[in-house]
Amino acid sequence: MVDQAIHQKERYECLLPEVFTPLVAYLGEVVKSRTDLDWEMRLASNGTTWEPWLVSSNRSFPIASIVYDELSEEPDYSVSAIADVCF
């Protein structure tokens, strides 16, 4: 269902803050509800940007980066596939 919604938009539109931010939050909550992961904000390597991560005691995922990579680099992008990365 999410994939259908994002495919109705141009790819660049999905990367705009008003679409990208809620998309990351939604996908993060879906993954979080099915795993032992929790939200954590981490300071990026540039020292000024905070990034949302999904973390547990033995693993962590930069969820915003994963979503961004899927939307910007994959020819047949699917946000549904993102959950598979974290399971």
N, C-alpha and C positions, 0 to 999 in steps of 0.2 A: 504494500500500500504506500509506504514512504517512497519506494523507488518510482512508483507511478507518478506521485506528486512532483518529485524532483525532475523527472524526465519531461514534465510539462513546461519546465522553465529552461531557459538557455543555461548552459553550464556556468558561465560567468555570474549569472544571477544567484546561483546556489552558493557562491563564494562571497556574496555581499553580506555584511554583518547582520542585517535584518533577517536573513534566511539561514546563514551559516551558524550563528550563535545558538538559536533554538534547536537547530538540527543536531548539533553536537550535544546539547543538553538532553534532548530526547533519546538519542542513540546511547549516550552514556547511562541514562536511567534504565533503558532496556537491558543493557549488558549488566549493570549493577544489580538489577532485580533477579538475574539468573546466575549470579556468581557470588563469590565472597569479596568482591572488590568494593572499595569506597572511593569517594571523591577526595582529591588532594590538589591543592594549588602549589605549583613549583615555579621557582624563578628560572626563566630561560637563560641560555648561555650569554645573551646580550646584557644581562644584569638589570634590565628594566621591565621586561614583559613577564607577566604571570600567565602560566598555562595550566589548563585543567588536565589532570591525570586520573586514571583509575588505578588503584593500588591495593595490594594485600601484603601480607608479611613476606611473600616469596615471589611476587611478580608485580609489574607495573606497565601501564600502557599510556602513551601520550595521545589521548583520544582525539583531541583537536587536530593533531598532526596526521593521524591515521585517516580521519574524515577528509581533511584537505588533500592528502595524497590521492585518495580514492577519487575524489571529484575532479582534481586537476590533472591527473596523470594517466588514469586508466581509460582506455578507449571505450570499453563497455562498463562504465562505472555502475556500481551497485552498492548502495549504503547498507543493504541487507547483509551483504558479505562481510561488513565490518564487524558484526557481532561474532562471526566465526573466528576472527583473529584473536579475540579475547577469551574464547572458550578452550 
